[in-house]
């Protein structure tokens, strides 16, 4: 890969704690954000001084869309939070591995202490011909990129 070439966005894998999520269609909402604190002061000569400095770091949420299948590992993890209310068991570290054309990991995005905060099931209809998908909103406490 030449310098300046971007990695494709369609080759990635998700590791959820102890296991890898078998199939995923989409991951959205990856972001790292920090509050901006604006400090206004007046100098001894009466000049207004405005400085911006970093404030508190914000946590975030991602949404994973995946086809419903026979896999129970991901579903059991969602159930631990949303049905059983067992947040201690549900908190997992998630890694999203971005891969190159050779399927080698080139970047890792780690989400710490993540848990499912929302689940949305598929739209079902007799006239539908698309796949049954589920969406899971995942809340995390910290994001690191390596």
N, CA and C atoms as an extended XYZ file, in Angstrom:
438
Properties=species:S:1:pos:R:3:atomname:S:1:resname:S:1:resid:I:1 pbc="F F F"
N         0.843       -1.170        0.000 N   UNK     1
C         0.000        0.000        0.000 CA  UNK     1
C         0.893        1.240        0.000 C   UNK     1
N         0.602        2.170       -0.852 N   UNK     2
C         1.395        3.387       -0.968 CA  UNK     2
C         1.022        4.392        0.110 C   UNK     2
N         1.957        5.239        0.461 N   UNK     3
C         1.683        6.307        1.408 CA  UNK     3
C         0.567        7.174        0.847 C   UNK     3
N        -0.403        7.475        1.665 N   UNK     4
C        -1.541        8.276        1.225 CA  UNK     4
C        -2.755        7.448        0.864 C   UNK     4
N        -2.577        6.136        0.611 N   UNK     5
C        -3.722        5.273        0.331 CA  UNK     5
C        -4.479        5.016        1.630 C   UNK     5
N        -5.787        5.092        1.569 N   UNK     6
C        -6.612        4.835        2.751 CA  UNK     6
C        -7.013        3.373        2.809 C   UNK     6
N        -7.236        2.882        4.007 N   UNK     7
C        -7.742        1.527        4.176 CA  UNK     7
C        -9.223        1.515        3.834 C   UNK     7
N        -9.696        0.399        3.343 N   UNK     8
C       -11.117        0.261        3.047 CA  UNK     8
C       -11.932        0.184        4.331 C   UNK     8
N       -13.182        0.588        4.253 N   UNK     9
C       -14.031        0.577        5.445 CA  UNK     9
C       -14.874       -0.688        5.544 C   UNK     9
N       -14.706       -1.604        4.595 N   UNK    10
C       -15.553       -2.794        4.593 CA  UNK    10
C       -14.878       -4.028        5.165 C   UNK    10
N       -13.636       -3.926        5.599 N   UNK    11
C       -12.932       -5.086        6.139 CA  UNK    11
C       -12.549       -4.801        7.585 C   UNK    11
N       -13.281       -5.430        8.507 N   UNK    12
C       -13.042       -5.218        9.930 CA  UNK    12
C       -13.569       -6.419       10.704 C   UNK    12
N       -13.180       -6.510       11.941 N   UNK    13
C       -13.661       -7.567       12.829 CA  UNK    13
C       -13.926       -6.961       14.196 C   UNK    13
N       -14.845       -7.566       14.929 N   UNK    14
C       -15.179       -7.082       16.264 CA  UNK    14
C       -14.946       -8.197       17.269 C   UNK    14
N       -14.133       -7.886       18.263 N   UNK    15
C       -13.878       -8.823       19.356 CA  UNK    15
C       -14.600       -8.293       20.588 C   UNK    15
N       -15.459       -9.116       21.123 N   UNK    16
C       -16.260       -8.740       22.279 CA  UNK    16
C       -15.793       -9.552       23.472 C   UNK    16
N       -14.917       -8.939       24.270 N   UNK    17
C       -14.398       -9.663       25.424 CA  UNK    17
C       -13.663      -10.916       25.007 C   UNK    17
N       -14.242      -12.056       25.333 N   UNK    18
C       -13.583      -13.341       25.107 CA  UNK    18
C       -13.846      -13.943       23.731 C   UNK    18
N       -14.760      -13.385       22.967 N   UNK    19
C       -15.088      -14.011       21.686 CA  UNK    19
C       -15.183      -12.988       20.564 C   UNK    19
N       -15.130      -13.490       19.336 N   UNK    20
C       -15.255      -12.634       18.155 CA  UNK    20
C       -16.690      -12.709       17.652 C   UNK    20
N       -17.273      -11.562       17.357 N   UNK    21
C       -18.621      -11.516       16.804 CA  UNK    21
C       -18.531      -12.038       15.376 C   UNK    21
N       -19.326      -13.064       15.074 N   UNK    22
C       -19.176      -13.763       13.802 CA  UNK    22
C       -19.486      -12.899       12.581 C   UNK    22
N       -20.637      -12.243       12.590 N   UNK    23
C       -21.022      -11.455       11.417 CA  UNK    23
C       -21.511      -10.075       11.850 C   UNK    23
N       -21.082       -9.073       11.123 N   UNK    24
C       -21.483       -7.693       11.394 CA  UNK    24
C       -21.651       -6.989       10.055 C   UNK    24
N       -22.691       -6.182        9.930 N   UNK    25
C       -22.888       -5.406        8.708 CA  UNK    25
C       -22.304       -4.007        8.813 C   UNK    25
N       -22.446       -3.392        9.993 N   UNK    26
C       -22.115       -1.976       10.080 CA  UNK    26
C       -21.755       -1.599       11.516 C   UNK    26
N       -20.788       -0.715       11.653 N   UNK    27
C       -20.457       -0.097       12.941 CA  UNK    27
C       -20.475        1.407       12.703 C   UNK    27
N       -21.260        2.128       13.486 N   UNK    28
C       -21.317        3.579       13.311 CA  UNK    28
C       -21.228        4.273       14.664 C   UNK    28
N       -20.831        5.530       14.628 N   UNK    29
C       -20.782        6.349       15.828 CA  UNK    29
C       -19.443        6.383       16.532 C   UNK    29
N       -18.408        5.810       15.931 N   UNK    30
C       -17.088        5.838       16.570 CA  UNK    30
C       -16.607        7.282       16.649 C   UNK    30
N       -16.392        7.756       17.859 N   UNK    31
C       -15.886        9.114       18.011 CA  UNK    31
C       -15.231        9.292       19.362 C   UNK    31
N       -14.335       10.226       19.393 N   UNK    32
C       -13.638       10.604       20.621 CA  UNK    32
C       -13.789       12.113       20.725 C   UNK    32
N       -14.271       12.574       21.845 N   UNK    33
C       -14.600       13.990       21.961 CA  UNK    33
C       -14.163       14.525       23.322 C   UNK    33
N       -13.873       15.808       23.337 N   UNK    34
C       -13.454       16.461       24.568 CA  UNK    34
C       -14.123       17.822       24.638 C   UNK    34
N       -14.607       18.172       25.815 N   UNK    35
C       -15.198       19.491       26.000 CA  UNK    35
C       -14.133       20.566       25.808 C   UNK    35
N       -14.577       21.741       25.402 N   UNK    36
C       -13.684       22.893       25.265 CA  UNK    36
C       -14.102       23.921       26.314 C   UNK    36
N       -13.156       24.338       27.119 N   UNK    37
C       -13.410       25.329       28.160 CA  UNK    37
C       -12.860       26.664       27.675 C   UNK    37
N       -13.741       27.649       27.617 N   UNK    38
C       -13.306       28.980       27.201 CA  UNK    38
C       -13.089       29.828       28.453 C   UNK    38
N       -11.892       30.338       28.597 N   UNK    39
C       -11.532       31.161       29.758 CA  UNK    39
C       -11.370       32.600       29.278 C   UNK    39
N       -12.144       33.498       29.876 N   UNK    40
C       -12.069       34.921       29.529 CA  UNK    40
C       -11.483       35.671       30.719 C   UNK    40
N       -10.446       36.428       30.438 N   UNK    41
C        -9.791       37.212       31.486 CA  UNK    41
C        -9.468       38.591       30.924 C   UNK    41
N        -9.213       39.484       31.813 N   UNK    42
C        -8.815       40.836       31.418 CA  UNK    42
C        -7.393       41.057       31.923 C   UNK    42
N        -6.549       41.564       31.023 N   UNK    43
C        -5.154       41.838       31.392 CA  UNK    43
C        -5.091       43.111       32.243 C   UNK    43
N        -3.936       43.386       32.850 N   UNK    44
C        -3.786       44.619       33.650 CA  UNK    44
C        -4.037       45.888       32.835 C   UNK    44
N        -3.895       45.791       31.502 N   UNK    45
C        -4.118       46.973       30.661 CA  UNK    45
C        -5.548       47.045       30.142 C   UNK    45
N        -6.416       46.113       30.585 N   UNK    46
C        -7.810       46.132       30.166 CA  UNK    46
C        -8.096       45.347       28.899 C   UNK    46
N        -7.085       44.678       28.366 N   UNK    47
C        -7.271       43.893       27.142 CA  UNK    47
C        -7.976       42.575       27.477 C   UNK    47
N        -8.992       42.241       26.682 N   UNK    48
C        -9.716       40.981       26.864 CA  UNK    48
C        -8.873       39.835       26.314 C   UNK    48
N        -8.637       38.838       27.137 N   UNK    49
C        -7.882       37.657       26.731 CA  UNK    49
C        -8.826       36.459       26.741 C   UNK    49
N        -8.886       35.784       25.618 N   UNK    50
C        -9.726       34.593       25.523 CA  UNK    50
C        -8.825       33.412       25.208 C   UNK    50
N        -8.882       32.423       26.045 N   UNK    51
C        -8.091       31.206       25.846 CA  UNK    51
C        -9.034       30.012       25.863 C   UNK    51
N        -8.745       29.074       25.012 N   UNK    52
C        -9.500       27.822       25.008 CA  UNK    52
C        -8.569       26.713       25.451 C   UNK    52
N        -9.087       25.868       26.315 N   UNK    53
C        -8.281       24.764       26.812 CA  UNK    53
C        -9.148       23.512       26.910 C   UNK    53
N        -8.499       22.356       26.948 N   UNK    54
C        -9.275       21.120       26.997 CA  UNK    54
C       -10.000       20.962       28.329 C   UNK    54
N       -11.211       20.452       28.225 N   UNK    55
C       -12.010       20.169       29.414 CA  UNK    55
C       -12.135       18.664       29.607 C   UNK    55
N       -13.259       18.257       30.114 N   UNK    56
C       -13.495       16.838       30.386 CA  UNK    56
C       -13.638       16.048       29.084 C   UNK    56
N       -13.149       14.840       29.120 N   UNK    57
C       -13.277       13.939       27.978 CA  UNK    57
C       -14.669       13.318       28.013 C   UNK    57
N       -15.283       13.186       26.863 N   UNK    58
C       -16.631       12.624       26.778 CA  UNK    58
C       -16.584       11.156       26.374 C   UNK    58
N       -17.476       10.395       26.941 N   UNK    59
C       -17.613        9.002       26.530 CA  UNK    59
C       -18.612        8.951       25.386 C   UNK    59
N       -18.795        7.784       24.816 N   UNK    60
C       -19.652        7.730       23.652 CA  UNK    60
C       -20.469        6.467       23.530 C   UNK    60
N       -21.071        6.345       22.361 N   UNK    61
C       -21.879        5.187       22.013 CA  UNK    61
C       -21.607        4.825       20.565 C   UNK    61
N       -21.673        3.548       20.272 N   UNK    62
C       -21.626        3.088       18.894 CA  UNK    62
C       -22.873        2.259       18.636 C   UNK    62
N       -23.187        2.093       17.378 N   UNK    63
C       -24.287        1.220       16.987 CA  UNK    63
C       -23.736        0.150       16.067 C   UNK    63
N       -24.039       -1.095       16.402 N   UNK    64
C       -23.649       -2.229       15.569 CA  UNK    64
C       -24.906       -2.783       14.926 C   UNK    64
N       -24.857       -2.958       13.612 N   UNK    65
C       -25.947       -3.587       12.873 CA  UNK    65
C       -25.444       -4.927       12.386 C   UNK    65
N       -26.220       -5.957       12.627 N   UNK    66
C       -25.813       -7.298       12.200 CA  UNK    66
C       -27.038       -8.098       11.811 C   UNK    66
N       -26.821       -9.056       10.935 N   UNK    67
C       -27.891       -9.959       10.550 CA  UNK    67
C       -28.205      -10.911       11.690 C   UNK    67
N       -29.476      -11.154       11.914 N   UNK    68
C       -29.856      -12.119       12.949 CA  UNK    68
C       -29.491      -13.508       12.450 C   UNK    68
N       -28.811      -14.265       13.292 N   UNK    69
C       -28.411      -15.617       12.912 CA  UNK    69
C       -28.485      -16.522       14.136 C   UNK    69
N       -27.951      -17.712       14.016 N   UNK    70
C       -28.026      -18.695       15.099 CA  UNK    70
C       -27.047      -18.425       16.234 C   UNK    70
N       -26.106      -17.528       16.033 N   UNK    71
C       -25.102      -17.235       17.057 CA  UNK    71
C       -25.780      -16.737       18.329 C   UNK    71
N       -25.415      -17.318       19.449 N   UNK    72
C       -26.021      -16.896       20.712 CA  UNK    72
C       -25.085      -16.058       21.574 C   UNK    72
N       -23.796      -16.054       21.297 N   UNK    73
C       -22.837      -15.351       22.157 CA  UNK    73
C       -23.149      -13.854       22.248 C   UNK    73
N       -23.374      -13.218       21.116 N   UNK    74
C       -23.666      -11.785       21.095 CA  UNK    74
C       -25.017      -11.522       21.762 C   UNK    74
N       -26.001      -12.357       21.445 N   UNK    75
C       -27.337      -12.208       22.019 CA  UNK    75
C       -27.310      -12.405       23.534 C   UNK    75
N       -26.544      -13.374       24.012 N   UNK    76
C       -26.431      -13.603       25.455 CA  UNK    76
C       -25.818      -12.394       26.154 C   UNK    76
N       -24.852      -11.753       25.503 N   UNK    77
C       -24.232      -10.567       26.081 CA  UNK    77
C       -25.245       -9.423       26.190 C   UNK    77
N       -26.042       -9.236       25.143 N   UNK    78
C       -27.075       -8.196       25.163 CA  UNK    78
C       -28.077       -8.491       26.278 C   UNK    78
N       -28.477       -9.749       26.382 N   UNK    79
C       -29.446      -10.168       27.396 CA  UNK    79
C       -28.926       -9.908       28.810 C   UNK    79
N       -27.641      -10.099       29.047 N   UNK    80
C       -27.066       -9.885       30.382 CA  UNK    80
C       -27.329       -8.470       30.876 C   UNK    80
N       -27.318       -7.506       29.968 N   UNK    81
C       -27.564       -6.120       30.362 CA  UNK    81
C       -29.038       -5.768       30.353 C   UNK    81
N       -29.671       -5.962       29.207 N   UNK    82
C       -31.016       -5.433       29.007 CA  UNK    82
C       -32.119       -6.262       29.645 C   UNK    82
N       -31.909       -7.553       29.826 N   UNK    83
C       -32.948       -8.398       30.419 CA  UNK    83
C       -32.607       -8.742       31.866 C   UNK    83
N       -31.387       -9.212       32.087 N   UNK    84
C       -30.986       -9.656       33.426 CA  UNK    84
C       -30.506       -8.519       34.320 C   UNK    84
N       -30.246       -7.357       33.749 N   UNK    85
C       -29.739       -6.187       34.488 CA  UNK    85
C       -28.468       -6.517       35.270 C   UNK    85
N       -27.630       -7.377       34.699 N   UNK    86
C       -26.372       -7.778       35.339 CA  UNK    86
C       -25.228       -7.006       34.689 C   UNK    86
N       -25.113       -5.740       35.048 N   UNK    87
C       -24.129       -4.867       34.413 CA  UNK    87
C       -22.700       -5.323       34.674 C   UNK    87
N       -22.444       -5.879       35.853 N   UNK    88
C       -21.087       -6.354       36.149 CA  UNK    88
C       -20.659       -7.448       35.182 C   UNK    88
N       -21.557       -8.368       34.868 N   UNK    89
C       -21.236       -9.444       33.922 CA  UNK    89
C       -21.214       -8.927       32.491 C   UNK    89
N       -22.015       -7.904       32.215 N   UNK    90
C       -22.143       -7.409       30.844 CA  UNK    90
C       -20.976       -6.530       30.412 C   UNK    90
N       -20.354       -5.819       31.330 N   UNK    91
C       -19.247       -4.923       30.950 CA  UNK    91
C       -18.129       -5.725       30.295 C   UNK    91
N       -17.823       -5.361       29.071 N   UNK    92
C       -16.781       -6.047       28.313 CA  UNK    92
C       -15.910       -5.001       27.628 C   UNK    92
N       -14.699       -5.380       27.323 N   UNK    93
C       -13.844       -4.553       26.484 CA  UNK    93
C       -14.031       -5.029       25.056 C   UNK    93
N       -14.308       -4.098       24.171 N   UNK    94
C       -14.553       -4.414       22.763 CA  UNK    94
C       -13.393       -3.870       21.945 C   UNK    94
N       -12.957       -4.642       20.971 N   UNK    95
C       -11.927       -4.187       20.045 CA  UNK    95
C       -12.477       -4.273       18.635 C   UNK    95
N       -12.346       -3.180       17.901 N   UNK    96
C       -12.697       -3.164       16.484 CA  UNK    96
C       -11.380       -3.138       15.732 C   UNK    96
N       -11.135       -4.179       14.967 N   UNK    97
C        -9.878       -4.314       14.227 CA  UNK    97
C       -10.122       -3.959       12.768 C   UNK    97
N        -9.492       -2.883       12.302 N   UNK    98
C        -9.577       -2.484       10.895 CA  UNK    98
C        -8.514       -3.275       10.146 C   UNK    98
N        -8.907       -3.869        9.028 N   UNK    99
C        -7.993       -4.745        8.296 CA  UNK    99
C        -7.717       -4.198        6.900 C   UNK    99
N        -6.546       -4.548        6.368 N   UNK   100
C        -6.197       -4.126        5.015 CA  UNK   100
C        -6.679       -5.173        4.013 C   UNK   100
N        -6.318       -4.987        2.754 N   UNK   101
C        -6.766       -5.891        1.688 CA  UNK   101
C        -6.270       -7.316        1.888 C   UNK   101
N        -5.178       -7.474        2.626 N   UNK   102
C        -4.639       -8.812        2.898 CA  UNK   102
C        -5.251       -9.418        4.163 C   UNK   102
N        -6.249       -8.738        4.743 N   UNK   103
C        -6.935       -9.165        5.966 CA  UNK   103
C        -6.038       -9.116        7.201 C   UNK   103
N        -5.002       -8.293        7.153 N   UNK   104
C        -4.125       -8.106        8.302 CA  UNK   104
C        -4.579       -6.863        9.071 C   UNK   104
N        -4.583       -6.956       10.382 N   UNK   105
C        -5.014       -5.834       11.214 CA  UNK   105
C        -4.019       -4.683       11.103 C   UNK   105
N        -4.532       -3.505       10.779 N   UNK   106
C        -3.687       -2.322       10.614 CA  UNK   106
C        -3.987       -1.245       11.667 C   UNK   106
N        -5.114       -1.350       12.314 N   UNK   107
C        -5.485       -0.388       13.351 CA  UNK   107
C        -6.469       -1.069       14.290 C   UNK   107
N        -6.344       -0.771       15.572 N   UNK   108
C        -7.271       -1.308       16.568 CA  UNK   108
C        -7.917       -0.147       17.319 C   UNK   108
N        -9.212       -0.256       17.518 N   UNK   109
C        -9.961        0.723       18.292 CA  UNK   109
C       -10.535       -0.035       19.487 C   UNK   109
N       -10.111        0.362       20.681 N   UNK   110
C       -10.532       -0.330       21.901 CA  UNK   110
C       -11.596        0.500       22.623 C   UNK   110
N       -12.677       -0.150       22.989 N   UNK   111
C       -13.735        0.464       23.786 CA  UNK   111
C       -13.739       -0.245       25.137 C   UNK   111
N       -13.530        0.495       26.209 N   UNK   112
C       -13.444       -0.161       27.515 CA  UNK   112
C       -14.749       -0.054       28.294 C   UNK   112
N       -15.005       -1.109       29.067 N   UNK   113
C       -16.206       -1.211       29.908 CA  UNK   113
C       -17.481       -0.942       29.121 C   UNK   113
N       -17.608       -1.605       28.004 N   UNK   114
C       -18.761       -1.415       27.121 CA  UNK   114
C       -19.911       -2.335       27.526 C   UNK   114
N       -21.125       -1.842       27.315 N   UNK   115
C       -22.316       -2.650       27.584 CA  UNK   115
C       -23.446       -2.195       26.673 C   UNK   115
N       -24.360       -3.112       26.403 N   UNK   116
C       -25.478       -2.828       25.498 CA  UNK   116
C       -26.520       -1.982       26.224 C   UNK   116
N       -26.837       -0.825       25.660 N   UNK   117
C       -27.826        0.055       26.279 CA  UNK   117
C       -29.150        0.074       25.516 C   UNK   117
N       -29.157       -0.502       24.309 N   UNK   118
C       -30.386       -0.503       23.505 CA  UNK   118
C       -30.301       -1.608       22.469 C   UNK   118
N       -31.403       -2.286       22.232 N   UNK   119
C       -31.494       -3.300       21.183 CA  UNK   119
C       -32.720       -2.999       20.344 C   UNK   119
N       -32.570       -3.098       19.028 N   UNK   120
C       -33.698       -2.893       18.119 CA  UNK   120
C       -33.758       -4.075       17.173 C   UNK   120
N       -34.906       -4.716       17.151 N   UNK   121
C       -35.087       -5.902       16.321 CA  UNK   121
C       -35.405       -5.555       14.882 C   UNK   121
N       -35.568       -6.580       14.057 N   UNK   122
C       -35.801       -6.370       12.632 CA  UNK   122
C       -37.231       -5.928       12.339 C   UNK   122
N       -37.402       -5.289       11.198 N   UNK   123
C       -38.738       -5.028       10.674 CA  UNK   123
C       -39.122       -6.265        9.880 C   UNK   123
N       -40.209       -6.883       10.257 N   UNK   124
C       -40.630       -8.119        9.608 CA  UNK   124
C       -41.909       -7.871        8.829 C   UNK   124
N       -42.018       -8.463        7.660 N   UNK   125
C       -43.220       -8.319        6.860 CA  UNK   125
C       -43.296       -9.393        5.794 C   UNK   125
N       -44.502       -9.836        5.494 N   UNK   126
C       -44.692      -10.901        4.513 CA  UNK   126
C       -44.188      -10.490        3.133 C   UNK   126
N       -44.196       -9.202        2.832 N   UNK   127
C       -43.768       -8.739        1.511 CA  UNK   127
C       -42.289       -8.359        1.475 C   UNK   127
N       -41.599       -8.495        2.598 N   UNK   128
C       -40.183       -8.131        2.669 CA  UNK   128
C       -39.302       -9.227        2.088 C   UNK   128
N       -38.202       -8.819        1.464 N   UNK   129
C       -37.267       -9.814        0.927 CA  UNK   129
C       -35.837       -9.597        1.424 C   UNK   129
N       -35.624       -8.604        2.270 N   UNK   130
C       -34.287       -8.315        2.780 CA  UNK   130
C       -33.957       -9.157        4.006 C   UNK   130
N       -32.723       -9.047        4.467 N   UNK   131
C       -32.318       -9.823        5.640 CA  UNK   131
C       -32.907       -9.251        6.933 C   UNK   131
N       -33.111      -10.111        7.903 N   UNK   132
C       -33.541       -9.675        9.231 CA  UNK   132
C       -32.294       -9.194        9.970 C   UNK   132
N       -32.287       -7.926       10.341 N   UNK   133
C       -31.125       -7.364       11.038 CA  UNK   133
C       -31.532       -6.866       12.418 C   UNK   133
N       -30.543       -6.783       13.293 N   UNK   134
C       -30.740       -6.203       14.611 CA  UNK   134
C       -29.718       -5.097       14.799 C   UNK   134
N       -30.096       -4.094       15.570 N   UNK   135
C       -29.182       -3.003       15.894 CA  UNK   135
C       -28.996       -2.957       17.402 C   UNK   135
N       -27.755       -2.796       17.818 N   UNK   136
C       -27.427       -2.731       19.233 CA  UNK   136
C       -26.639       -1.453       19.484 C   UNK   136
N       -27.111       -0.644       20.409 N   UNK   137
C       -26.370        0.541       20.824 CA  UNK   137
C       -25.509        0.140       22.011 C   UNK   137
N       -24.229        0.450       21.910 N   UNK   138
C       -23.267        0.066       22.935 CA  UNK   138
C       -22.655        1.325       23.532 C   UNK   138
N       -22.745        1.438       24.836 N   UNK   139
C       -22.166        2.550       25.579 CA  UNK   139
C       -20.803        2.128       26.107 C   UNK   139
N       -19.832        3.022       26.045 N   UNK   140
C       -18.494        2.686       26.539 CA  UNK   140
C       -17.942        3.840       27.372 C   UNK   140
N       -16.950        3.517       28.210 N   UNK   141
C       -16.380        4.515       29.109 CA  UNK   141
C       -15.127        5.182       28.563 C   UNK   141
N       -14.409        4.499       27.686 N   UNK   142
C       -13.192        5.085       27.133 CA  UNK   142
C       -12.909        4.478       25.770 C   UNK   142
N       -12.289        5.248       24.905 N   UNK   143
C       -11.909        4.797       23.569 CA  UNK   143
C       -10.432        5.099       23.380 C   UNK   143
N        -9.686        4.092       22.945 N   UNK   144
C        -8.281        4.304       22.611 CA  UNK   144
C        -8.022        3.729       21.229 C   UNK   144
N        -7.131        4.369       20.504 N   UNK   145
C        -6.794        3.944       19.146 CA  UNK   145
C        -5.327        3.576       19.125 C   UNK   145
N        -5.026        2.425       18.557 N   UNK   146
C        -3.616        2.033       18.402 CA  UNK   146
C        -3.356        1.637       16.970 C   UNK   146
